[in-house]
Amino acid sequence: MNSAWLCLIAAGGASSLVLMSDPPRHSAASGPVAAASSGQSVSRVPGGVILVTGASPSASDSVTPVPEDARINGRVFDDPYFQMSFPLPEGWAEKYTSPPPSDSGRYVLAQIAAADSFSARSKGSLLITAQDIFFTSLPAMGARETIESAKNHLPEEYRVEPAPERVWLGDREFSTFAYESPQAQLHWRVLATEIRCHIVEFVVTGRDSGFIETAMRGLNKMKLPAEENPAAGPFPVCVKDFARGDNLLRRVDPVLTGHRFNPVPVRIIIDRKGAIRHIHFLSAFSDQARAISDALAQWRFKPYIADGQPVEVETGILFGPQR
C-alpha cells in the first residue's frame, strides 16, 4: 500500500517540508553494481535531510479489500474492492504507479498506456479513477450528473464530439461523453458509473477516434458486479451519514493528542449486529489512526434492516477539521 512521506530539509538555519510519494529504498550494497543487479536506480538522501512519515492510508485488517488494492497482475487489471477486472489490450502496460488517495477521497486506480513501439497515431492511454461520494469537496452527484457537469464546463478550446449518452460495459450502465482538442489533435472518451458510493471513471485518450473505439471494445470485456441489491449483496449497503442520529447507539470520541490540522476521512463497515468490523483510513497519521480505531471499537449502531433482514452497512466519517 502506498504511503506519503514528509521530507524535512534543513539548510542555513531554516527548514522546509516536501511531500514525497514513497520513502527512499535502501540496499545492503551500494553503488552502480547494486543498482544494476536490482534493476533500479539508487540515489542517496542528501545531507541535512530528515525523513518523517506523513499521513497515509491504512486499514484495520489486510483481508478486507480497499479501493487502492487495484493491481495489474498477468496483464489483467483487477480491483477486488470494486469487483472490477478486465484484460489489458495487446501492447498495453501500466505506465505509472498510482499515488495514495487524497483526503477528499480521490483515487487513481490505474494509469495504462499503449507501448512505445506503437505508431504515433496508435498511441493512447487509459486513466481509471474513483471519487468517494462521502468525502468529495464537490456537490454530491451521481455518475450521470458528474458527466453532465464535465460536459457543461468544458473549456472553449475543446469541442464535444458525437457519442452515445449511455453505454453498457460488463452488464453495467455507464454515462459517457466524448470531446476533442483540434489544436492538440487529441480525442477523449469519458465513462462513469457508481459502485459502492464511488464515482468510477474511465478516461480514454488517443490521437484518433479509431484508437478510442478499439479501446472501448477492449473495455467491453470488463467484468463488473451487478447493480447492488441491499439484501443480496454483493457489497455492504452504502449509506451516506449513517453514523448520525438515531442510528448511533453509542459513541466514544477519540482522544487526539497531537497538534494535527489534517482532516481524517474514514470508511467503516458495520456488521449485522451493529458493531464495526472494518476501518479504512484514507489518510491519517499513525497516532491518529490508533486513537480513532480505539474509539470506534466502542461504537454501536442500530442494525440496518433490508427486506426484513439485518445487513452490513458501509458509511463514511470525517474526523478532524471539517470542510
Rosetta silent file (secondary structure, phi, psi, omega in degrees, C-alpha in Angstrom):
SEQUENCE: MNSAWLCLIAAGGASSLVLMSDPPRHSAASGPVAAASSGQSVSRVPGGVILVTGASPSASDSVTPVPEDARINGRVFDDPYFQMSFPLPEGWAEKYTSPPPSDSGRYVLAQIAAADSFSARSKGSLLITAQDIFFTSLPAMGARETIESAKNHLPEEYRVEPAPERVWLGDREFSTFAYESPQAQLHWRVLATEIRCHIVEFVVTGRDSGFIETAMRGLNKMKLPAEENPAAGPFPVCVKDFARGDNLLRRVDPVLTGHRFNPVPVRIIIDRKGAIRHIHFLSAFSDQARAISDALAQWRFKPYIADGQPVEVETGILFGPQR
SCORE:     score description
SCORE:     0.000 S_00000001
   1 L     0.000  138.898 -177.668    0.000    0.000    0.000 S_00000001
   2 L   -68.839  153.368  174.609    1.367    3.434   -0.859 S_00000001
   3 L  -136.451  156.889  177.712    2.448    5.812    1.867 S_00000001
   4 L  -105.310  143.177  179.473    3.257    9.500    1.956 S_00000001
   5 E  -125.284  147.065  173.070    6.465   10.827    3.463 S_00000001
   6 E  -104.296  130.922 -179.391    7.455   14.291    4.565 S_00000001
   7 E  -106.633  114.784  179.498   10.970   15.361    3.766 S_00000001
   8 E   -94.847  114.457 -178.118   12.389   17.944    6.181 S_00000001
   9 E  -106.083  121.021  179.527   15.219   19.855    4.538 S_00000001
  10 E  -107.969  128.414  180.000   17.436   21.918    6.815 S_00000001
  11 E  -155.034  128.773  174.886   19.732   24.496    5.299 S_00000001
  12 L    58.616   33.988  177.892   21.308   27.658    6.642 S_00000001
  13 L    84.861   -7.121  178.957   19.303   27.579    9.870 S_00000001
  14 E  -112.156  164.693  178.837   15.973   27.305    8.029 S_00000001
  15 E  -142.842  156.945  177.188   13.904   24.267    7.185 S_00000001
  16 E  -145.504  157.345 -179.678   11.129   23.316    4.762 S_00000001
  17 E  -108.465  135.215  177.622    8.811   20.367    4.230 S_00000001
  18 E  -127.504  131.206  179.437    8.499   18.499    0.945 S_00000001
  19 E   -82.803  129.297  177.268    5.912   15.754    0.321 S_00000001
  20 E  -116.606  137.467 -177.661    7.318   12.527   -1.134 S_00000001
  21 L   -75.245  -25.016 -178.757    5.054    9.804   -2.546 S_00000001
  22 L  -141.526  148.561  175.609    7.368    6.970   -1.491 S_00000001
  23 L   -72.184  162.348  177.430   10.150    6.521    1.069 S_00000001
  24 L   -67.723  147.345  178.336   13.727    6.027   -0.152 S_00000001
  25 L   -93.942  133.257 -178.503   14.725    2.453   -0.930 S_00000001
  26 L  -108.439  151.483 -179.868   17.718    1.105    0.953 S_00000001
  27 L  -135.378  147.289  178.261   20.042   -1.641   -0.127 S_00000001
  28 L   -63.802  -36.140  176.508   22.634   -3.681    1.739 S_00000001
  29 L  -100.940  165.396  179.384   25.074   -2.908   -1.043 S_00000001
  30 L  -139.272  166.186  177.494   25.609    0.450   -2.636 S_00000001
  31 L    97.184  179.940 -175.082   26.960    1.900   -5.842 S_00000001
  32 H   -64.397  -28.609  179.678   26.381    1.114   -9.520 S_00000001
  33 H   -66.464  -45.876  178.574   26.816   -2.647   -9.107 S_00000001
  34 H   -63.020  -40.917  179.873   23.961   -2.863   -6.590 S_00000001
  35 H   -63.015  -42.037 -178.597   21.822   -0.630   -8.777 S_00000001
  36 H   -67.225  -39.670 -177.453   22.475   -2.765  -11.839 S_00000001
  37 H   -69.294  -30.143 -179.335   21.749   -6.033  -10.032 S_00000001
  38 H   -88.029  -13.052 -178.512   18.410   -4.782   -8.682 S_00000001
  39 L    77.514   10.466 -178.910   17.351   -3.223  -11.968 S_00000001
  40 L  -125.977  152.599  173.579   16.649    0.073  -10.182 S_00000001
  41 L   -81.348  141.329 -177.490   18.483    3.352   -9.924 S_00000001
  42 L  -114.752  128.561  177.417   19.742    4.059   -6.412 S_00000001
  43 L  -125.296  147.101 -179.249   20.008    7.595   -5.069 S_00000001
  44 L   -89.978  148.633  173.972   21.333    8.778   -1.732 S_00000001
  45 L   -72.552  127.114 -178.268   19.418   11.016    0.658 S_00000001
  46 L   -61.595  155.291  175.908   21.126   14.435    0.580 S_00000001
  47 L   -63.589  148.246  179.595   22.881   15.697    3.691 S_00000001
  48 L    79.474   14.722 -178.789   20.750   17.819    6.020 S_00000001
  49 E  -113.749  130.362  175.942   17.540   15.910    5.144 S_00000001
  50 E  -116.832  128.918  179.346   15.326   14.223    7.750 S_00000001
  51 E   -95.910  129.684  179.925   12.529   11.899    6.597 S_00000001
  52 E  -126.066  128.382  178.813    9.289   11.927    8.607 S_00000001
  53 E   -62.977  131.181  179.669    6.369    9.614    7.901 S_00000001
  54 L  -102.068 -170.365  177.809    3.313   11.644    6.826 S_00000001
  55 L   -65.190  138.349 -176.182   -0.406   10.934    6.622 S_00000001
  56 E  -151.447  164.427  177.151   -1.082    7.771    4.657 S_00000001
  57 E   -76.638  150.950  175.766   -3.825    5.200    4.000 S_00000001
  58 E  -160.209  169.882 -179.071   -4.220    2.188    6.274 S_00000001
  59 E  -145.011  159.341 -177.071   -6.818   -0.374    7.311 S_00000001
  60 L   -73.716  -17.886  175.682   -7.766   -2.376   10.388 S_00000001
  61 L  -150.694  163.159 -177.891   -7.076   -5.675    8.598 S_00000001
  62 L  -100.560    4.797 -177.778   -5.343   -6.900    5.444 S_00000001
  63 L   -94.924  -42.373 -179.393   -8.121   -9.273    4.362 S_00000001
  64 L   -72.285  124.664 -178.189  -10.975   -6.858    3.616 S_00000001
  65 L   -65.566  150.518  172.380  -10.335   -5.178    0.218 S_00000001
  66 L  -127.672  159.774 -174.256   -9.924   -1.400   -0.065 S_00000001
  67 H   -55.212  -38.570 -175.933  -10.087    0.696   -3.279 S_00000001
  68 H   -75.954    6.686  174.035   -6.319    1.212   -3.554 S_00000001
  69 H   -75.939    0.415  179.801   -5.819   -2.562   -3.769 S_00000001
  70 L   -55.381  133.878 -178.108   -6.164   -2.221   -7.565 S_00000001
  71 E  -143.711  158.424  169.793   -3.364   -4.119   -9.305 S_00000001
  72 E  -111.229  110.617 -177.664   -2.287   -5.297  -12.744 S_00000001
  73 E  -121.532  120.822  178.107   -1.421   -8.982  -12.494 S_00000001
  74 L    57.465   41.733  178.726   -0.533  -11.053  -15.546 S_00000001
  75 L    65.320   26.765  175.738   -1.835   -8.390  -17.953 S_00000001
  76 E  -127.873  125.587  172.659   -5.173   -8.225  -16.125 S_00000001
  77 E   -80.109  133.374 -178.043   -6.393   -5.165  -14.237 S_00000001
  78 E  -144.913  129.547  173.665   -8.123   -6.220  -11.035 S_00000001
  79 E  -127.914  102.579 -175.313   -9.657   -4.265   -8.169 S_00000001
  80 L   -66.701  -26.029  179.454  -11.183   -6.625   -5.583 S_00000001
  81 L   -64.587  -46.587  179.198  -12.889   -3.795   -3.672 S_00000001
  82 L   -88.261   -2.868 -175.240  -14.998   -2.819   -6.687 S_00000001
  83 L    50.661   51.282 -174.065  -15.003   -6.418   -8.024 S_00000001
  84 E  -125.223  129.823  178.686  -13.833   -4.957  -11.342 S_00000001
  85 E  -153.903  153.571  173.965  -11.399   -6.609  -13.777 S_00000001
  86 E  -163.586  150.119  176.918  -10.515   -6.689  -17.472 S_00000001
  87 E   -75.842  139.316  177.595   -7.648   -7.924  -19.669 S_00000001
  88 L   -69.400  140.939  174.835   -5.308   -5.230  -20.963 S_00000001
  89 L   -58.450  154.663  179.976   -5.387   -4.702  -24.746 S_00000001
  90 L   -56.093  130.326  177.919   -2.448   -6.165  -26.643 S_00000001
  91 L    85.257    2.050  179.113    0.644   -3.990  -26.276 S_00000001
  92 E   -98.725  152.291 -179.910   -0.699   -2.035  -23.280 S_00000001
  93 E  -155.142  162.025  177.692    1.018   -1.828  -19.888 S_00000001
  94 E   -66.245  131.254 -176.503    0.904    0.090  -16.613 S_00000001
  95 E   -94.118  -44.400 -178.790    2.638    3.424  -17.121 S_00000001
  96 E  -134.341  149.884  171.874    2.855    4.856  -13.588 S_00000001
  97 L   -75.022  136.328 -175.333    2.370    3.529  -10.065 S_00000001
  98 L   -71.807  143.710  177.011   -0.731    5.058   -8.536 S_00000001
  99 L   -78.374  170.048  174.619   -0.356    7.618   -5.710 S_00000001
 100 L   -64.713  160.472  176.447   -2.131    7.302   -2.341 S_00000001
 101 L   -66.344  154.627  176.268   -5.759    8.525   -2.164 S_00000001
 102 L   -82.259  167.040  179.063   -6.364   12.175   -1.356 S_00000001
 103 L   -77.371   -0.630  170.737   -8.111   13.252    1.842 S_00000001
 104 L  -100.021    9.808  173.827  -11.114   14.190   -0.315 S_00000001
 105 L    81.729   26.875  178.369  -11.459   10.558   -1.389 S_00000001
 106 E   -97.409  127.163  179.632   -9.967   10.752   -4.884 S_00000001
 107 E  -116.688  139.329  163.180   -8.216    7.581   -6.104 S_00000001
 108 E  -102.785  108.361 -174.957   -6.085    6.937   -9.151 S_00000001
 109 E   -82.587  -34.793  179.131   -6.656    3.211   -9.631 S_00000001
 110 E  -164.710  148.336  172.996   -4.508    2.715  -12.750 S_00000001
 111 E  -129.074  106.971 -171.103   -2.649    4.607  -15.487 S_00000001
 112 E  -118.625  142.394 -178.181   -2.250    2.389  -18.544 S_00000001
 113 E  -141.840  155.464  174.499   -0.715    3.254  -21.913 S_00000001
 114 E   -68.632  151.022 -176.965   -0.005    1.692  -25.283 S_00000001
 115 L   -63.734  152.369 -179.867    3.579    0.512  -25.781 S_00000001
 116 L   -64.145  -19.155 -178.221    6.156    2.938  -27.183 S_00000001
 117 L   -73.794  -13.481  179.639    6.637    0.618  -30.157 S_00000001
 118 L   -71.477  156.211  177.104    3.193    1.589  -31.471 S_00000001
 119 L   -67.166  159.785 -177.440    2.932    4.248  -34.162 S_00000001
 120 H   -58.111  -38.586 -178.621    2.214    7.803  -33.053 S_00000001
 121 H   -71.784  -20.365 -176.905   -1.343    7.613  -34.398 S_00000001
 122 H   -95.782   -5.407 -177.017   -1.964    4.374  -32.491 S_00000001
 123 L   -76.603  153.250  177.380   -0.716    5.570  -29.138 S_00000001
 124 E  -175.884 -177.791 -177.864   -3.082    6.342  -26.303 S_00000001
 125 E  -148.293  163.801  177.849   -3.757    5.883  -22.629 S_00000001
 126 E  -133.116  123.704  176.966   -6.392    4.827  -20.136 S_00000001
 127 E  -111.789  127.224  179.173   -6.841    6.501  -16.749 S_00000001
 128 E  -116.612  122.077 -178.566   -9.053    4.790  -14.143 S_00000001
 129 E  -130.353  166.093  173.430  -10.116    6.842  -11.121 S_00000001
 130 E  -142.450  139.018  176.964  -12.662    6.699   -8.317 S_00000001
 131 E  -118.482  118.823  177.642  -14.189    9.505   -6.267 S_00000001
 132 E   -69.319  118.678 -178.098  -15.619    8.693   -2.842 S_00000001
 133 L   -67.004  -26.584 -178.824  -19.021   10.414   -2.689 S_00000001
 134 L   -65.167  -32.757 -169.949  -18.805   10.590    1.122 S_00000001
 135 L  -119.322    5.458 -177.945  -15.770   12.901    1.136 S_00000001
 136 L   -61.442  142.983  176.615  -15.837   14.785   -2.166 S_00000001
 137 L   -83.247   -7.133  178.451  -15.274   18.530   -1.944 S_00000001
 138 L   -93.717  163.538  175.039  -17.714   18.975   -4.832 S_00000001
 139 L   -57.107  133.980 -177.526  -21.505   18.886   -4.560 S_00000001
 140 L   -58.955  124.098 -177.664  -22.539   15.239   -4.151 S_00000001
 141 L  -138.664  158.405  173.358  -23.521   13.953   -7.590 S_00000001
 142 L   -88.922 -176.463 -177.410  -24.161   10.670   -9.303 S_00000001
 143 H   -61.983  -44.845 -177.682  -22.378    9.359  -12.396 S_00000001
 144 H   -64.384  -42.169  179.652  -24.798   10.984  -14.844 S_00000001
 145 H   -67.379  -34.552  177.946  -24.603   14.370  -13.106 S_00000001
 146 H   -62.859  -44.673  179.305  -20.805   14.134  -12.993 S_00000001
 147 H   -65.707  -43.012  179.389  -20.633   13.593  -16.745 S_00000001
 148 H   -62.759  -39.758  178.708  -23.115   16.393  -17.448 S_00000001
 149 H   -64.403  -43.047  178.583  -21.134   18.788  -15.261 S_00000001
 150 H   -62.247  -41.513 -179.789  -17.876   17.912  -17.049 S_00000001
 151 H   -65.850  -42.572 -176.509  -19.538   18.424  -20.425 S_00000001
 152 H   -72.845  -20.745 -179.017  -21.111   21.759  -19.436 S_00000001
 153 L  -109.240   21.892  178.305  -17.845   23.115  -18.026 S_00000001
 154 L   -68.097  128.151  178.985  -15.608   22.066  -20.916 S_00000001
 155 L   -57.832  153.571 -172.098  -13.173   24.924  -21.768 S_00000001
 156 L   -65.883  -20.411  179.408  -13.893   26.660  -25.077 S_00000001
 157 L   -77.049   -6.992  175.912  -10.730   25.332  -26.767 S_00000001
 158 L  -103.617  159.860 -177.131  -12.239   21.816  -26.590 S_00000001
 159 E  -134.282  128.808  178.467  -15.132   20.530  -28.682 S_00000001
 160 E   -69.318  134.582  178.635  -17.753   17.939  -27.742 S_00000001
 161 E  -104.241  154.785  177.321  -17.879   15.032  -30.199 S_00000001
 162 L   -62.116  133.268  178.356  -20.912   12.891  -31.076 S_00000001
 163 L  -165.787  151.877  176.613  -21.203    9.894  -28.732 S_00000001
 164 L   -63.695  147.144  179.524  -23.971    7.934  -27.012 S_00000001
 165 L   -75.490  -23.697  179.906  -25.002    9.334  -23.625 S_00000001
 166 E  -141.442  142.373  175.010  -25.043    5.850  -22.086 S_00000001
 167 E  -135.523  163.060  177.413  -23.267    2.590  -22.822 S_00000001
 168 E  -114.902  124.413  175.891  -23.244   -0.830  -21.187 S_00000001
 169 E  -128.024  129.712 -179.829  -19.958   -2.433  -20.162 S_00000001
 170 L    56.285   36.685  179.596  -19.828   -5.674  -18.215 S_00000001
 171 L    62.809   28.118  177.438  -23.621   -5.603  -17.855 S_00000001
 172 E  -133.847  141.976 -176.785  -23.452   -2.255  -16.073 S_00000001
 173 E   -81.093  135.143  174.130  -24.623    1.147  -17.280 S_00000001
 174 E  -120.802  137.707  166.163  -22.074    3.946  -17.791 S_00000001
 175 E   -84.196  146.700 -172.553  -22.768    7.591  -18.527 S_00000001
 176 E  -151.793  155.025  166.208  -20.383    8.895  -21.170 S_00000001
 177 E  -153.958  160.647 -177.409  -19.319   11.767  -23.375 S_00000001
 178 E  -125.793  146.871  176.006  -16.561   12.415  -25.914 S_00000001
 179 E  -150.179  167.215 -177.937  -14.563   15.534  -26.713 S_00000001
 180 E  -141.694  161.898  170.759  -11.522   16.618  -28.700 S_00000001
 181 E  -118.282  102.277  179.775   -8.857   19.292  -28.911 S_00000001
 182 L   -57.588  -35.416 -177.733   -8.400   20.271  -32.596 S_00000001
 183 L   -69.208  -44.292 -179.349   -5.237   22.170  -31.729 S_00000001
 184 L   -84.351  -10.509 -177.644   -3.610   19.283  -29.829 S_00000001
 185 L    56.094   49.323  178.052   -5.118   16.681  -32.184 S_00000001
 186 E  -127.566  148.762  178.202   -6.279   14.563  -29.232 S_00000001
 187 E  -123.498  147.833  178.095   -9.565   12.804  -28.522 S_00000001
 188 E  -131.381  144.636  168.879  -11.070   11.760  -25.178 S_00000001
 189 E  -128.054  123.927 -177.001  -13.861    9.415  -24.146 S_00000001
 190 E  -113.497  129.821  179.029  -15.061    9.653  -20.538 S_00000001
 191 E  -128.418  141.241 -178.469  -17.205    6.956  -18.910 S_00000001
 192 E  -142.016  142.305  174.609  -18.599    6.949  -15.364 S_00000001
 193 E  -143.914  169.347 -179.623  -20.609    4.585  -13.196 S_00000001
 194 E  -111.414  126.848  175.156  -21.422    4.259   -9.490 S_00000001
 195 E  -137.954  123.450  175.985  -20.069    1.399   -7.351 S_00000001
 196 L    53.698   46.006 -179.988  -20.174    1.370   -3.544 S_00000001
 197 L    58.977   33.417  170.105  -20.874    5.124   -3.294 S_00000001
 198 E  -124.111  143.937  168.161  -17.899    5.924   -5.545 S_00000001
 199 E   -90.188  109.589  179.556  -17.970    7.512   -8.991 S_00000001
 200 E   -95.612  123.955 -175.691  -15.692    5.210  -11.002 S_00000001
 201 E  -119.475  141.092  170.869  -14.369    6.880  -14.163 S_00000001
 202 E  -117.598  126.254  178.411  -12.535    5.599  -17.223 S_00000001
 203 E  -120.635  112.526  178.845  -10.828    8.225  -19.397 S_00000001
 204 E  -100.192  129.333 -179.735   -9.506    7.019  -22.762 S_00000001
 205 E  -123.203  135.979  178.351   -7.151    9.379  -24.624 S_00000001
 206 E  -159.611  168.052 -177.821   -5.857    8.930  -28.175 S_00000001
 207 L   -87.169  -14.080  173.977   -4.773   10.712  -31.321 S_00000001
 208 L  -143.429  156.480 -175.156   -7.547    9.365  -33.491 S_00000001
 209 H   -66.441  -26.704  178.231  -11.127    8.227  -32.912 S_00000001
 210 H   -62.535  -39.543  177.197  -10.323    4.752  -34.287 S_00000001
 211 H   -63.263  -40.599  179.686   -7.967    4.166  -31.382 S_00000001
 212 H   -60.364  -44.997 -178.412  -10.705    5.256  -28.967 S_00000001
 213 H   -65.756  -37.236  176.775  -13.165    2.767  -30.459 S_00000001
 214 H   -62.460  -43.468  178.154  -10.595   -0.040  -30.257 S_00000001
 215 H   -63.597  -38.193  179.232  -10.034    0.734  -26.589 S_00000001
 216 H   -63.729  -38.865  177.882  -13.795    0.761  -25.993 S_00000001
 217 H   -64.778  -34.478  176.105  -14.099   -2.712  -27.491 S_00000001
 218 H   -66.629  -38.777  179.035  -11.395   -3.866  -25.086 S_00000001
 219 H   -68.306  -21.324  179.447  -13.292   -2.402  -22.137 S_00000001
 220 L   -66.992  -12.080  176.330  -16.363   -4.334  -23.209 S_00000001
 221 L   -87.100    3.586 -175.289  -14.572   -7.439  -21.850 S_00000001
 222 L   -68.136  142.385  173.364  -14.683   -5.943  -18.389 S_00000001
 223 E  -103.620  126.098 -178.377  -16.186   -7.906  -15.503 S_00000001
 224 L  -132.660  155.405  177.242  -18.195   -5.783  -13.086 S_00000001
 225 L   -69.618  153.379  174.537  -20.519   -6.534  -10.179 S_00000001
 226 L   -65.683  163.542  176.448  -24.247   -6.491  -10.799 S_00000001
 227 L   -55.372  139.359 -173.676  -26.204   -3.484   -9.598 S_00000001
 228 L   -61.903  135.438  173.886  -26.239   -3.521   -5.801 S_00000001
 229 E  -117.560  113.778 -173.477  -29.084   -5.347   -4.076 S_00000001
 230 L   -53.112  -35.234 -176.647  -29.270   -4.361   -0.371 S_00000001
 231 L   -87.920  -30.570 -173.024  -30.446   -7.796    0.736 S_00000001
 232 L  -103.810   -8.115 -179.232  -28.467   -9.996   -1.658 S_00000001
 233 E    91.704 -160.491   13.561  -25.168   -8.103   -1.964 S_00000001
 234 L   -86.252   -0.108 -175.026  -22.520   -8.375   -3.323 S_00000001
 235 L  -117.300  166.251  166.752  -21.479   -5.436   -1.118 S_00000001
 236 L   -60.623  152.693  176.149  -22.498   -3.921    2.216 S_00000001
 237 E   -65.296  132.875 -177.587  -25.308   -1.394    1.846 S_00000001
 238 E   -97.642  115.640 -175.789  -23.793    2.028    1.173 S_00000001
 239 L  -131.767  116.691  177.692  -25.458    4.768    3.275 S_00000001
 240 L   -70.799  138.811  176.565  -24.185    8.333    3.499 S_00000001
 241 L    59.345   31.545  178.997  -24.192    9.883    7.009 S_00000001
 242 L   -68.354  -28.140 -176.006  -25.349    6.628    8.633 S_00000001
 243 L   -83.348   48.296  179.646  -23.178    7.324   11.713 S_00000001
 244 L  -143.193  165.033  171.164  -25.530   10.034   12.966 S_00000001
 245 H    59.963 -142.409 -175.507  -28.768   10.490   14.825 S_00000001
 246 H   -68.189  -17.748  179.043  -30.806    7.517   15.999 S_00000001
 247 H   -66.534  -29.724 -175.583  -28.618    5.065   14.060 S_00000001
 248 E   -93.926  109.815 -177.497  -25.750    5.635   16.503 S_00000001
 249 E   -87.424  -31.928  179.119  -26.496    3.982   19.867 S_00000001
 250 E  -144.916  131.941  179.935  -23.100    4.520   21.488 S_00000001
 251 L  -133.414  134.143  173.535  -20.305    6.913   20.608 S_00000001
 252 L  -123.240  119.892 -178.698  -16.892    7.410   22.189 S_00000001
 253 L   -74.251  139.784  178.265  -14.878   10.341   20.860 S_00000001
 254 L   -69.678  147.754  176.181  -11.220    9.668   20.022 S_00000001
 255 L   -96.287  101.549 -178.353   -8.543   11.324   22.150 S_00000001
 256 L  -101.064  108.516 -172.851   -6.321   13.069   19.609 S_00000001
 257 L   -94.909  -23.318 -177.674   -3.306   14.462   21.451 S_00000001
 258 L   -75.393  156.059  177.506   -1.043   15.524   18.583 S_00000001
 259 L   -85.637   78.693 -179.203   -1.136   19.006   17.082 S_00000001
 260 L  -111.725  144.574 -178.953   -2.579   17.880   13.761 S_00000001
 261 L  -126.521   21.149 -178.493   -4.696   20.012   11.469 S_00000001
 262 L   -97.933  142.733  171.868   -5.468   17.496    8.733 S_00000001
 263 L   -68.987  147.264 -179.595   -8.908   16.023    8.029 S_00000001
 264 E  -121.960   94.128  177.792   -9.082   12.248    8.617 S_00000001
 265 E   -79.419  130.964 -175.456  -11.604   10.568    6.282 S_00000001
 266 E  -131.016  129.404  170.701  -12.594    7.097    7.481 S_00000001
 267 E  -102.343  135.347  179.312  -14.751    4.443    5.820 S_00000001
 268 E  -127.192  151.496  171.180  -16.254    1.826    8.118 S_00000001
 269 E  -114.843  124.701 -177.633  -18.187   -1.408    7.607 S_00000001
 270 E  -102.771  130.489 -177.085  -20.782   -2.163   10.298 S_00000001
 271 L   -78.621  179.725 -174.251  -21.779   -5.781   10.827 S_00000001
 272 L   -66.634  -18.373 -179.971  -25.287   -7.155   11.169 S_00000001
 273 L   -95.720   -4.121  177.071  -25.235   -6.736   14.961 S_00000001
 274 L    97.992    8.055  176.096  -24.234   -3.056   14.836 S_00000001
 275 L   -99.356  153.445  179.623  -20.520   -3.340   15.650 S_00000001
 276 E   -81.720  122.826 -179.185  -17.747   -2.001   13.390 S_00000001
 277 E  -104.627  -14.906 -179.531  -15.893   -4.883   11.723 S_00000001
 278 E  -150.322  138.647  178.313  -13.610   -2.927    9.356 S_00000001
 279 E  -127.461  130.100  178.404  -11.962    0.509    9.354 S_00000001
 280 E  -123.775  113.955  175.483  -10.281    2.101    6.334 S_00000001
 281 E   -89.915  118.453  177.134   -8.300    5.314    6.820 S_00000001
 282 E   -72.082  -35.354 -179.447   -7.951    7.159    3.519 S_00000001
 283 E  -161.616  116.608 -179.650   -5.345    9.485    5.010 S_00000001
 284 E  -161.222  148.451  169.265   -4.152    9.630    8.622 S_00000001
 285 L   -73.363  155.660 -173.935   -1.036    9.853   10.746 S_00000001
 286 H   -60.849  -38.254  179.703   -0.316    6.658   12.649 S_00000001
 287 H   -68.556  -34.068  175.843   -1.164    8.163   16.053 S_00000001
 288 H   -65.588  -43.472 -178.849   -4.489    9.434   14.673 S_00000001
 289 H   -62.275  -40.729  179.611   -5.322    6.011   13.260 S_00000001
 290 H   -64.725  -47.481 -177.662   -4.613    4.333   16.614 S_00000001
 291 H   -64.484  -42.639 -179.257   -6.712    6.791   18.637 S_00000001
 292 H   -69.033  -39.461  178.081   -9.650    6.691   16.220 S_00000001
 293 H   -61.309  -42.424  179.254   -9.520    2.888   15.987 S_00000001
 294 H   -61.384  -39.334  179.941   -9.638    2.606   19.805 S_00000001
 295 H   -71.583  -45.770 -176.830  -12.702    4.863   19.901 S_00000001
 296 H   -63.640  -27.648  178.492  -14.542    3.225   17.002 S_00000001
 297 L   -61.486  -19.103 -177.863  -14.147   -0.204   18.615 S_00000001
 298 L  -100.807   -5.564  179.878  -16.602    1.030   21.261 S_00000001
 299 L   -73.253  147.598  174.687  -19.229    2.467   18.894 S_00000001
 300 E  -136.416  142.037 -176.640  -22.530    0.628   18.465 S_00000001
 301 E  -122.531  157.247  170.222  -25.208    1.105   15.829 S_00000001
 302 L   -71.577  128.804  179.967  -28.803    0.138   15.326 S_00000001
 303 L   -56.131  140.497  178.337  -28.785   -2.811   12.854 S_00000001
 304 E   -87.632  128.612 -175.356  -29.746   -1.831    9.306 S_00000001
 305 E  -107.740  127.673  175.209  -32.753   -3.779    8.049 S_00000001
 306 E  -132.604  126.488 -177.680  -33.318   -4.603    4.339 S_00000001
 307 L    52.990   38.372  175.853  -36.148   -6.886    3.199 S_00000001
 308 L    79.454    4.117 -177.271  -36.762   -7.793    6.818 S_00000001
 309 E  -125.129  141.960  174.277  -33.177   -8.944    7.453 S_00000001
 310 E   -69.793  137.424 -179.388  -30.218   -7.185    9.139 S_00000001
 311 E  -132.836  162.783  177.278  -27.424   -6.445    6.628 S_00000001
 312 L   -72.381  149.784 -178.903  -23.951   -4.927    6.721 S_00000001
 313 E  -126.355  140.166  173.504  -23.606   -1.176    6.175 S_00000001
 314 E  -116.989  129.805 -179.711  -20.724    0.848    4.759 S_00000001
 315 E  -147.572  176.374 -177.588  -20.516    4.541    5.572 S_00000001
 316 E  -123.712  147.760  176.931  -18.030    7.386    5.998 S_00000001
 317 E  -135.035  135.907  177.652  -16.973    9.586    8.922 S_00000001
 318 E  -109.757  114.335  175.736  -14.747   12.664    8.765 S_00000001
 319 E   -96.513  163.328  179.328  -12.652   13.318   11.880 S_00000001
 320 L    81.087 -159.791 -178.178  -10.550   16.424   12.457 S_00000001
 321 L   -57.801  134.473  179.050  -11.193   19.772   10.740 S_00000001
 322 L   -91.287  143.219 -179.444  -14.491   19.818    8.839 S_00000001
 323 L   -77.305    0.000    0.000  -14.639   21.194    5.314 S_00000001
